[in-house]
Amino acid sequence: MLFNRFIRILKSNLLQNQSPPQASSAEQSYTNAQSGNRQQQQTASFQENKQENTYYRALEVTPGTSFDDIKASYKKLVKKYHPDLFHNNPEKRRYAEVVTQQINEAYAYFEQKMGMH
């Protein structure tokens, strides 16, 4: 279970690090002339939404979940994947550290977004 979650995290990170295909210069000129700054705003919004969906997946909740449910899921997952639980197995401990780091990052994001700190 822990290993499968780690594989999902790695795949998700690899997909995030891939750059999108480049548009031709004619397409870029047309887009820039038509949309200007709007495209940058949409791209930033898309990237933020994509990151937010990654955080929802890390906490194993669906988008739009209430902060109370996010907090409950966070507590459950931290107990389940805490690295100290795997002190006898260094490989699983490393995986648990990565998973715990993602869980903490996701929770901090929602805590800040929803003004709950």
DONUVEX-581077 format. One record per atom (N, C-alpha, C): residue number from 1; residue in three letters; atom name; x, y, z. Coordinates in pm, whole numbers, padded with zeros to 5 digits, always signed. Example, Ala and Ser with C-alpha at 12.3 -4.5 7.8 and 13.67 -1.06 7.14 Angstrom:
BEGIN
[1 "Ala" "N" [+01319 -00569 +00780]]
[1 "Ala" "CA" [+01230 -00450 +00780]]
[1 "Ala" "C" [+01320 -00330 +00780]]
[2 "Ser" "N" [+01285 -00225 +00708]]
[2 "Ser" "CA" [+01367 -00106 +00714]]
[2 "Ser" "C" [+01290 +00003 +00787]]
***
This chain:
BEGIN
[1 "Met" "N" [+00083 -00119 +00000]]
[1 "Met" "CA" [+00000 +00000 +00000]]
[1 "Met" "C" [+00087 +00125 +00000]]
[2 "Leu" "N" [+00185 +00128 +00088]]
[2 "Leu" "CA" [+00274 +00243 +00096]]
[2 "Leu" "C" [+00355 +00257 -00032]]
[3 "Phe" "N" [+00401 +00145 -00085]]
[3 "Phe" "CA" [+00480 +00149 -00208]]
[3 "Phe" "C" [+00395 +00198 -00325]]
[4 "Asn" "N" [+00269 +00151 -00335]]
[4 "Asn" "CA" [+00180 +00195 -00443]]
[4 "Asn" "C" [+00154 +00345 -00434]]
[5 "Arg" "N" [+00138 +00396 -00314]]
[5 "Arg" "CA" [+00116 +00540 -00296]]
[5 "Arg" "C" [+00241 +00616 -00340]]
[6 "Phe" "N" [+00358 +00564 -00308]]
[6 "Phe" "CA" [+00482 +00629 -00348]]
[6 "Phe" "C" [+00494 +00632 -00500]]
[7 "Ile" "N" [+00458 +00525 -00566]]
[7 "Ile" "CA" [+00462 +00520 -00713]]
[7 "Ile" "C" [+00367 +00625 -00771]]
[8 "Arg" "N" [+00245 +00637 -00715]]
[8 "Arg" "CA" [+00152 +00739 -00762]]
[8 "Arg" "C" [+00210 +00880 -00746]]
[9 "Ile" "N" [+00277 +00904 -00634]]
[9 "Ile" "CA" [+00339 +01034 -00609]]
[9 "Ile" "C" [+00447 +01061 -00712]]
[10 "Leu" "N" [+00530 +00963 -00739]]
[10 "Leu" "CA" [+00636 +00981 -00838]]
[10 "Leu" "C" [+00578 +01010 -00976]]
[11 "Lys" "N" [+00475 +00935 -01015]]
[11 "Lys" "CA" [+00412 +00958 -01145]]
[11 "Lys" "C" [+00353 +01097 -01152]]
[12 "Ser" "N" [+00287 +01139 -01046]]
[12 "Ser" "CA" [+00227 +01272 -01041]]
[12 "Ser" "C" [+00335 +01380 -01055]]
[13 "Asn" "N" [+00446 +01362 -00985]]
[13 "Asn" "CA" [+00555 +01460 -00992]]
[13 "Asn" "C" [+00618 +01461 -01130]]
[14 "Leu" "N" [+00630 +01346 -01192]]
[14 "Leu" "CA" [+00686 +01341 -01327]]
[14 "Leu" "C" [+00596 +01412 -01426]]
[15 "Leu" "N" [+00464 +01393 -01412]]
[15 "Leu" "CA" [+00370 +01459 -01502]]
[15 "Leu" "C" [+00373 +01610 -01483]]
[16 "Gln" "N" [+00392 +01656 -01361]]
[16 "Gln" "CA" [+00398 +01799 -01335]]
[16 "Gln" "C" [+00524 +01861 -01394]]
[17 "Asn" "N" [+00633 +01786 -01399]]
[17 "Asn" "CA" [+00760 +01839 -01446]]
[17 "Asn" "C" [+00772 +01838 -01597]]
[18 "Gln" "N" [+00681 +01773 -01668]]
[18 "Gln" "CA" [+00686 +01771 -01813]]
[18 "Gln" "C" [+00636 +01905 -01866]]
[19 "Ser" "N" [+00708 +01961 -01962]]
[19 "Ser" "CA" [+00665 +02088 -02019]]
[19 "Ser" "C" [+00566 +02061 -02131]]
[20 "Pro" "N" [+00466 +02150 -02145]]
[20 "Pro" "CA" [+00368 +02132 -02251]]
[20 "Pro" "C" [+00430 +02155 -02387]]
[21 "Pro" "N" [+00373 +02099 -02492]]
[21 "Pro" "CA" [+00427 +02120 -02626]]
[21 "Pro" "C" [+00423 +02269 -02662]]
[22 "Gln" "N" [+00523 +02313 -02734]]
[22 "Gln" "CA" [+00534 +02454 -02772]]
[22 "Gln" "C" [+00447 +02483 -02895]]
[23 "Ala" "N" [+00380 +02597 -02892]]
[23 "Ala" "CA" [+00299 +02640 -03006]]
[23 "Ala" "C" [+00391 +02703 -03110]]
[24 "Ser" "N" [+00346 +02704 -03235]]
[24 "Ser" "CA" [+00426 +02766 -03341]]
[24 "Ser" "C" [+00429 +02917 -03318]]
[25 "Ser" "N" [+00523 +02986 -03383]]
[25 "Ser" "CA" [+00536 +03130 -03364]]
[25 "Ser" "C" [+00412 +03204 -03415]]
[26 "Ala" "N" [+00350 +03154 -03522]]
[26 "Ala" "CA" [+00228 +03217 -03574]]
[26 "Ala" "C" [+00115 +03205 -03472]]
[27 "Glu" "N" [+00104 +03087 -03410]]
[27 "Glu" "CA" [+00001 +03067 -03308]]
[27 "Glu" "C" [+00028 +03157 -03188]]
[28 "Gln" "N" [+00154 +03168 -03149]]
[28 "Gln" "CA" [+00189 +03252 -03035]]
[28 "Gln" "C" [+00158 +03398 -03065]]
[29 "Ser" "N" [+00189 +03446 -03185]]
[29 "Ser" "CA" [+00162 +03585 -03221]]
[29 "Ser" "C" [+00012 +03613 -03215]]
[30 "Tyr" "N" [-00067 +03522 -03272]]
[30 "Tyr" "CA" [-00212 +03539 -03271]]
[30 "Tyr" "C" [-00265 +03540 -03127]]
[31 "Thr" "N" [-00218 +03445 -03049]]
[31 "Thr" "CA" [-00263 +03435 -02910]]
[31 "Thr" "C" [-00226 +03560 -02832]]
[32 "Asn" "N" [-00103 +03606 -02849]]
[32 "Asn" "CA" [-00059 +03725 -02777]]
[32 "Asn" "C" [-00138 +03847 -02819]]
[33 "Ala" "N" [-00167 +03860 -02949]]
[33 "Ala" "CA" [-00243 +03974 -02998]]
[33 "Ala" "C" [-00386 +03971 -02946]]
[34 "Gln" "N" [-00446 +03853 -02934]]
[34 "Gln" "CA" [-00585 +03840 -02894]]
[34 "Gln" "C" [-00604 +03846 -02743]]
[35 "Ser" "N" [-00515 +03782 -02670]]
[35 "Ser" "CA" [-00543 +03765 -02528]]
[35 "Ser" "C" [-00452 +03844 -02436]]
[36 "Gly" "N" [-00332 +03878 -02478]]
[36 "Gly" "CA" [-00242 +03956 -02394]]
[36 "Gly" "C" [-00218 +03891 -02259]]
[37 "Asn" "N" [-00247 +03965 -02158]]
[37 "Asn" "CA" [-00220 +03922 -02021]]
[37 "Asn" "C" [-00318 +03814 -01974]]
[38 "Arg" "N" [-00434 +03805 -02040]]
[38 "Arg" "CA" [-00536 +03707 -02001]]
[38 "Arg" "C" [-00481 +03565 -02006]]
[39 "Gln" "N" [-00399 +03534 -02105]]
[39 "Gln" "CA" [-00342 +03400 -02117]]
[39 "Gln" "C" [-00254 +03368 -01998]]
[40 "Gln" "N" [-00175 +03463 -01955]]
[40 "Gln" "CA" [-00088 +03439 -01839]]
[40 "Gln" "C" [-00172 +03414 -01714]]
[41 "Gln" "N" [-00281 +03489 -01700]]
[41 "Gln" "CA" [-00368 +03469 -01585]]
[41 "Gln" "C" [-00433 +03331 -01589]]
[42 "Gln" "N" [-00477 +03289 -01708]]
[42 "Gln" "CA" [-00540 +03157 -01720]]
[42 "Gln" "C" [-00438 +03047 -01693]]
[43 "Thr" "N" [-00317 +03063 -01743]]
[43 "Thr" "CA" [-00213 +02964 -01720]]
[43 "Thr" "C" [-00182 +02952 -01572]]
[44 "Ala" "N" [-00168 +03066 -01506]]
[44 "Ala" "CA" [-00141 +03065 -01362]]
[44 "Ala" "C" [-00256 +03000 -01287]]
[45 "Ser" "N" [-00379 +03031 -01327]]
[45 "Ser" "CA" [-00496 +02972 -01264]]
[45 "Ser" "C" [-00500 +02821 -01287]]
[46 "Phe" "N" [-00469 +02778 -01408]]
[46 "Phe" "CA" [-00466 +02636 -01441]]
[46 "Phe" "C" [-00361 +02564 -01357]]
[47 "Gln" "N" [-00242 +02622 -01346]]
[47 "Gln" "CA" [-00135 +02560 -01268]]
[47 "Gln" "C" [-00174 +02550 -01121]]
[48 "Glu" "N" [-00237 +02655 -01069]]
[48 "Glu" "CA" [-00281 +02653 -00929]]
[48 "Glu" "C" [-00387 +02546 -00909]]
[49 "Asn" "N" [-00482 +02535 -01001]]
[49 "Asn" "CA" [-00588 +02435 -00992]]
[49 "Asn" "C" [-00528 +02294 -01001]]
[50 "Lys" "N" [-00432 +02277 -01089]]
[50 "Lys" "CA" [-00365 +02147 -01104]]
[50 "Lys" "C" [-00294 +02110 -00974]]
[51 "Gln" "N" [-00225 +02208 -00913]]
[51 "Gln" "CA" [-00156 +02183 -00787]]
[51 "Gln" "C" [-00256 +02153 -00677]]
[52 "Glu" "N" [-00366 +02226 -00676]]
[52 "Glu" "CA" [-00468 +02203 -00574]]
[52 "Glu" "C" [-00526 +02062 -00585]]
[53 "Asn" "N" [-00549 +02015 -00707]]
[53 "Asn" "CA" [-00598 +01878 -00727]]
[53 "Asn" "C" [-00496 +01777 -00677]]
[54 "Thr" "N" [-00368 +01806 -00695]]
[54 "Thr" "CA" [-00263 +01718 -00643]]
[54 "Thr" "C" [-00271 +01712 -00490]]
[55 "Tyr" "N" [-00298 +01826 -00429]]
[55 "Tyr" "CA" [-00311 +01830 -00282]]
[55 "Tyr" "C" [-00434 +01751 -00236]]
[56 "Tyr" "N" [-00543 +01763 -00309]]
[56 "Tyr" "CA" [-00662 +01684 -00273]]
[56 "Tyr" "C" [-00630 +01535 -00280]]
[57 "Arg" "N" [-00559 +01493 -00385]]
[57 "Arg" "CA" [-00522 +01351 -00398]]
[57 "Arg" "C" [-00429 +01308 -00286]]
[58 "Ala" "N" [-00335 +01393 -00248]]
[58 "Ala" "CA" [-00241 +01359 -00141]]
[58 "Ala" "C" [-00316 +01333 -00011]]
[59 "Leu" "N" [-00422 +01408 +00012]]
[59 "Leu" "CA" [-00500 +01392 +00134]]
[59 "Leu" "C" [-00614 +01291 +00118]]
[60 "Glu" "N" [-00622 +01231 -00001]]
[60 "Glu" "CA" [-00722 +01129 -00030]]
[60 "Glu" "C" [-00865 +01179 -00006]]
[61 "Val" "N" [-00892 +01302 -00052]]
[61 "Val" "CA" [-01027 +01358 -00046]]
[61 "Val" "C" [-01063 +01410 -00184]]
[62 "Thr" "N" [-01191 +01436 -00205]]
[62 "Thr" "CA" [-01235 +01487 -00335]]
[62 "Thr" "C" [-01232 +01640 -00335]]
[63 "Pro" "N" [-01215 +01699 -00452]]
[63 "Pro" "CA" [-01217 +01846 -00460]]
[63 "Pro" "C" [-01346 +01903 -00403]]
[64 "Gly" "N" [-01332 +02012 -00329]]
[64 "Gly" "CA" [-01448 +02075 -00268]]
[64 "Gly" "C" [-01480 +02025 -00128]]
[65 "Thr" "N" [-01398 +01935 -00077]]
[65 "Thr" "CA" [-01420 +01881 +00057]]
[65 "Thr" "C" [-01404 +01992 +00161]]
[66 "Ser" "N" [-01484 +01988 +00266]]
[66 "Ser" "CA" [-01477 +02090 +00371]]
[66 "Ser" "C" [-01344 +02080 +00446]]
[67 "Phe" "N" [-01307 +02190 +00510]]
[67 "Phe" "CA" [-01180 +02191 +00583]]
[67 "Phe" "C" [-01183 +02091 +00699]]
[68 "Asp" "N" [-01296 +02073 +00764]]
[68 "Asp" "CA" [-01305 +01976 +00874]]
[68 "Asp" "C" [-01275 +01834 +00825]]
[69 "Asp" "N" [-01326 +01800 +00707]]
[69 "Asp" "CA" [-01300 +01667 +00650]]
[69 "Asp" "C" [-01154 +01655 +00605]]
[70 "Ile" "N" [-01098 +01765 +00553]]
[70 "Ile" "CA" [-00957 +01765 +00515]]
[70 "Ile" "C" [-00870 +01742 +00638]]
[71 "Lys" "N" [-00905 +01809 +00746]]
[71 "Lys" "CA" [-00828 +01795 +00871]]
[71 "Lys" "C" [-00837 +01652 +00925]]
[72 "Ala" "N" [-00955 +01594 +00920]]
[72 "Ala" "CA" [-00973 +01456 +00967]]
[72 "Ala" "C" [-00891 +01359 +00882]]
[73 "Ser" "N" [-00894 +01378 +00751]]
[73 "Ser" "CA" [-00816 +01293 +00661]]
[73 "Ser" "C" [-00667 +01310 +00686]]
[74 "Tyr" "N" [-00624 +01433 +00707]]
[74 "Tyr" "CA" [-00484 +01462 +00736]]
[74 "Tyr" "C" [-00438 +01385 +00859]]
[75 "Lys" "N" [-00515 +01395 +00966]]
[75 "Lys" "CA" [-00478 +01326 +01091]]
[75 "Lys" "C" [-00470 +01175 +01070]]
[76 "Lys" "N" [-00567 +01121 +00998]]
[76 "Lys" "CA" [-00570 +00977 +00972]]
[76 "Lys" "C" [-00446 +00933 +00892]]
[77 "Leu" "N" [-00413 +01010 +00788]]
[77 "Leu" "CA" [-00300 +00974 +00702]]
[77 "Leu" "C" [-00166 +00991 +00771]]
[78 "Val" "N" [-00153 +01094 +00854]]
[78 "Val" "CA" [-00027 +01113 +00926]]
[78 "Val" "C" [-00003 +00996 +01022]]
[79 "Lys" "N" [-00109 +00950 +01085]]
[79 "Lys" "CA" [-00095 +00834 +01174]]
[79 "Lys" "C" [-00059 +00709 +01094]]
[80 "Lys" "N" [-00115 +00696 +00977]]
[80 "Lys" "CA" [-00092 +00577 +00895]]
[80 "Lys" "C" [+00047 +00575 +00832]]
[81 "Tyr" "N" [+00097 +00691 +00788]]
[81 "Tyr" "CA" [+00223 +00695 +00713]]
[81 "Tyr" "C" [+00339 +00760 +00789]]
[82 "His" "N" [+00325 +00778 +00919]]
[82 "His" "CA" [+00434 +00842 +00994]]
[82 "His" "C" [+00562 +00759 +00981]]
[83 "Pro" "N" [+00674 +00824 +00947]]
[83 "Pro" "CA" [+00800 +00750 +00925]]
[83 "Pro" "C" [+00846 +00669 +01045]]
[84 "Asp" "N" [+00815 +00712 +01165]]
[84 "Asp" "CA" [+00859 +00638 +01284]]
[84 "Asp" "C" [+00797 +00499 +01293]]
[85 "Leu" "N" [+00688 +00477 +01224]]
[85 "Leu" "CA" [+00625 +00345 +01224]]
[85 "Leu" "C" [+00708 +00243 +01147]]
[86 "Phe" "N" [+00801 +00290 +01065]]
[86 "Phe" "CA" [+00879 +00202 +00978]]
[86 "Phe" "C" [+01028 +00207 +01014]]
[87 "His" "N" [+01058 +00220 +01143]]
[87 "His" "CA" [+01198 +00232 +01185]]
[87 "His" "C" [+01281 +00108 +01155]]
[88 "Asn" "N" [+01218 -00007 +01138]]
[88 "Asn" "CA" [+01292 -00130 +01109]]
[88 "Asn" "C" [+01317 -00152 +00961]]
[89 "Asn" "N" [+01255 -00074 +00876]]
[89 "Asn" "CA" [+01268 -00092 +00731]]
[89 "Asn" "C" [+01305 +00042 +00667]]
[90 "Pro" "N" [+01435 +00063 +00639]]
[90 "Pro" "CA" [+01479 +00193 +00587]]
[90 "Pro" "C" [+01412 +00233 +00456]]
[91 "Glu" "N" [+01384 +00137 +00368]]
[91 "Glu" "CA" [+01322 +00169 +00239]]
[91 "Glu" "C" [+01179 +00221 +00259]]
[92 "Lys" "N" [+01102 +00151 +00340]]
[92 "Lys" "CA" [+00965 +00196 +00367]]
[92 "Lys" "C" [+00966 +00328 +00443]]
[93 "Arg" "N" [+01065 +00346 +00529]]
[93 "Arg" "CA" [+01075 +00472 +00604]]
[93 "Arg" "C" [+01095 +00590 +00507]]
[94 "Arg" "N" [+01182 +00572 +00407]]
[94 "Arg" "CA" [+01204 +00679 +00309]]
[94 "Arg" "C" [+01075 +00710 +00233]]
[95 "Tyr" "N" [+01003 +00606 +00192]]
[95 "Tyr" "CA" [+00876 +00627 +00124]]
[95 "Tyr" "C" [+00778 +00702 +00215]]
[96 "Ala" "N" [+00772 +00659 +00339]]
[96 "Ala" "CA" [+00682 +00724 +00436]]
[96 "Ala" "C" [+00719 +00870 +00456]]
[97 "Glu" "N" [+00848 +00901 +00454]]
[97 "Glu" "CA" [+00891 +01041 +00467]]
[97 "Glu" "C" [+00841 +01125 +00350]]
[98 "Val" "N" [+00849 +01071 +00230]]
[98 "Val" "CA" [+00801 +01142 +00112]]
[98 "Val" "C" [+00650 +01163 +00120]]
[99 "Val" "N" [+00579 +01059 +00154]]
[99 "Val" "CA" [+00433 +01067 +00164]]
[99 "Val" "C" [+00393 +01166 +00273]]
[100 "Thr" "N" [+00457 +01159 +00387]]
[100 "Thr" "CA" [+00426 +01249 +00498]]
[100 "Thr" "C" [+00456 +01393 +00460]]
[101 "Gln" "N" [+00564 +01413 +00387]]
[101 "Gln" "CA" [+00598 +01548 +00342]]
[101 "Gln" "C" [+00488 +01603 +00251]]
[102 "Gln" "N" [+00440 +01522 +00160]]
[102 "Gln" "CA" [+00332 +01566 +00071]]
[102 "Gln" "C" [+00203 +01592 +00148]]
[103 "Ile" "N" [+00173 +01507 +00242]]
[103 "Ile" "CA" [+00052 +01526 +00323]]
[103 "Ile" "C" [+00062 +01657 +00400]]
[104 "Asn" "N" [+00177 +01684 +00459]]
[104 "Asn" "CA" [+00196 +01808 +00535]]
[104 "Asn" "C" [+00187 +01931 +00444]]
[105 "Glu" "N" [+00246 +01922 +00327]]
[105 "Glu" "CA" [+00242 +02034 +00231]]
[105 "Glu" "C" [+00098 +02061 +00188]]
[106 "Ala" "N" [+00024 +01955 +00160]]
[106 "Ala" "CA" [-00116 +01970 +00118]]
[106 "Ala" "C" [-00200 +02031 +00229]]
[107 "Tyr" "N" [-00182 +01983 +00350]]
[107 "Tyr" "CA" [-00260 +02036 +00462]]
[107 "Tyr" "C" [-00226 +02183 +00487]]
[108 "Ala" "N" [-00098 +02218 +00479]]
[108 "Ala" "CA" [-00057 +02358 +00499]]
[108 "Ala" "C" [-00120 +02447 +00392]]
[109 "Tyr" "N" [-00128 +02398 +00269]]
[109 "Tyr" "CA" [-00190 +02474 +00160]]
[109 "Tyr" "C" [-00337 +02504 +00193]]
[110 "Phe" "N" [-00412 +02400 +00229]]
[110 "Phe" "CA" [-00555 +02421 +00258]]
[110 "Phe" "C" [-00575 +02503 +00385]]
[111 "Glu" "N" [-00487 +02485 +00481]]
[111 "Glu" "CA" [-00496 +02563 +00604]]
[111 "Glu" "C" [-00479 +02712 +00573]]
[112 "Gln" "N" [-00382 +02743 +00489]]
[112 "Gln" "CA" [-00358 +02882 +00451]]
[112 "Gln" "C" [-00471 +02935 +00362]]
[113 "Lys" "N" [-00514 +02854 +00265]]
[113 "Lys" "CA" [-00619 +02896 +00172]]
[113 "Lys" "C" [-00749 +02926 +00244]]
[114 "Met" "N" [-00782 +02844 +00342]]
[114 "Met" "CA" [-00910 +02859 +00411]]
[114 "Met" "C" [-00897 +02944 +00537]]
[115 "Gly" "N" [-00777 +02997 +00561]]
[115 "Gly" "CA" [-00756 +03085 +00676]]
[115 "Gly" "C" [-00782 +03020 +00810]]
[116 "Met" "N" [-00734 +02898 +00825]]
[116 "Met" "CA" [-00761 +02821 +00947]]
[116 "Met" "C" [-00640 +02807 +01038]]
[117 "His" "N" [-00542 +02892 +01026]]
[117 "His" "CA" [-00424 +02874 +01112]]
[117 "His" "C" [-00426 +02964 +01227]]
***
